[in-house]
Amino acid sequence: MNIALMAHDSKKELMVHFCVAYCGILSRHSLCATGTTGRLVSEATGLTINSFLSGPQGGDQQIASRVQCDEIDLLLMFRDPINAKPGEPNDMNLLRLCDVHNVPVATNIATAEALIHALDRGDLDWREYVRGSGNMIF
């Protein structure tokens, strides 16, 4: 599975701690991230992460383009719901694209925990079967 990691500045430390806690699960998957988040997680965990530009420099748009091409299976995007960010429209566009392409998304630690356990159990394996087809098969 291809997992994308993103975190607002105030949530980067939380993302690092989350990835340290679930390093064993994450190590079995392909990871990408926006620049600073990717660097911090990689330094803390030793995980191999394909880091894009930082969010403000277009890293969020690079991840969005991968979502559009069905190259992302899970997005962990820890958002700061209190402090508005200049990149908020980009966040909303990325969430919309995830809805369009049926990409599971966690915007907070509670949902991330649920999704990482679902990933570990194989509950998200359906992504492998529908990737690129655009059709849900049940």
C-alpha positions in Angstrom: 0.0 0.0 0.0 1.1 3.6 -0.7 0.7 5.8 2.3 1.0 9.6 2.3 1.9 11.5 5.5 1.3 15.2 6.0 1.1 17.3 9.2 0.5 21.0 10.0 3.4 22.5 11.9 1.6 22.2 15.3 1.0 18.5 14.6 4.4 17.4 13.3 5.5 16.1 16.7 2.3 14.1 17.0 2.9 12.6 13.5 6.5 11.6 14.6 5.2 9.9 17.7 2.5 8.1 15.8 5.0 6.8 13.3 7.4 5.7 16.0 4.5 3.8 17.7 3.4 2.1 14.4 6.8 1.8 12.7 6.4 -2.0 12.4 3.2 -1.6 10.4 4.4 1.3 8.3 7.7 -0.4 7.4 5.7 -2.9 5.4 4.3 -0.2 3.1 5.6 2.5 0.7 5.6 5.9 2.3 5.7 9.4 0.9 5.3 12.7 2.7 5.6 16.4 2.4 9.2 17.6 3.0 9.6 18.5 6.6 7.2 15.9 7.8 9.0 13.2 5.8 12.4 14.3 7.1 11.3 14.4 10.8 9.6 11.0 10.6 12.5 9.4 8.7 15.0 10.7 11.2 12.9 9.4 14.2 12.0 6.0 12.8 14.6 5.1 10.1 11.8 4.5 7.7 12.4 5.0 4.0 10.2 7.9 2.9 9.9 9.5 -0.5 9.8 13.2 0.5 8.2 15.8 -1.7 8.5 19.6 -1.3 7.3 21.1 1.9 3.6 21.8 1.9 3.8 25.6 1.3 6.2 25.0 -1.6 3.8 22.6 -3.3 4.3 19.2 -1.6 0.6 19.0 -0.8 -0.1 19.5 -4.5 2.4 16.8 -5.4 0.5 14.4 -3.1 -2.8 15.5 -4.5 -1.6 14.6 -8.0 -0.6 11.1 -6.8 -4.1 10.8 -5.4 -5.6 11.8 -8.8 -3.5 9.1 -10.4 -4.6 6.4 -7.9 -1.1 6.1 -6.5 -2.1 6.8 -2.9 -4.0 4.2 -0.9 -4.2 5.9 2.5 -3.6 9.5 3.6 -2.7 10.4 7.1 -3.0 14.2 7.3 -2.8 15.6 10.9 -4.5 19.0 10.7 -4.6 21.8 13.2 -8.4 22.5 13.4 -7.9 25.6 15.6 -5.5 27.8 13.7 -6.4 28.7 10.1 -3.6 28.1 7.7 -2.9 29.9 4.4 -2.9 26.5 2.7 -6.4 25.6 3.9 -7.9 25.7 0.3 -5.2 23.1 -0.7 -6.2 20.9 2.2 -9.8 21.0 1.2 -9.0 20.2 -2.4 -6.9 17.2 -1.3 -9.7 16.0 0.9 -12.1 16.4 -2.0 -9.8 14.4 -4.3 -9.6 11.6 -1.6 -13.4 11.5 -1.6 -13.5 11.3 -5.4 -10.9 8.5 -5.6 -12.1 6.6 -2.5 -8.9 7.1 -0.5 -9.3 6.5 3.2 -8.2 9.7 5.2 -7.3 10.4 8.8 -7.1 14.0 9.8 -6.5 13.3 13.5 -4.9 10.8 15.8 -8.1 9.0 16.6 -9.0 8.2 13.0 -5.3 7.4 12.2 -5.3 4.8 14.9 -8.4 3.2 13.5 -7.0 3.2 10.0 -3.6 1.8 10.9 -5.2 -1.1 12.7 -7.5 -1.7 9.7 -4.4 -1.6 7.5 -2.7 -4.1 9.7 -5.7 -6.5 9.6 -6.0 -6.3 5.8 -9.2 -4.3 5.8 -7.8 -1.9 3.2 -6.6 -4.6 0.8 -9.6 -3.8 -1.4 -7.6 -0.8 -2.6 -5.2 -3.2 -4.4 -8.1 -4.7 -6.4 -9.8 -1.4 -7.5 -6.7 0.7 -8.0 -6.9 2.3 -11.4 -10.2 0.8 -12.3 -12.3 3.5 -10.7 -15.0 0.9 -10.0 -15.9 -0.5 -6.6 -16.4 -4.3 -6.7 -18.2 -5.9 -3.8 
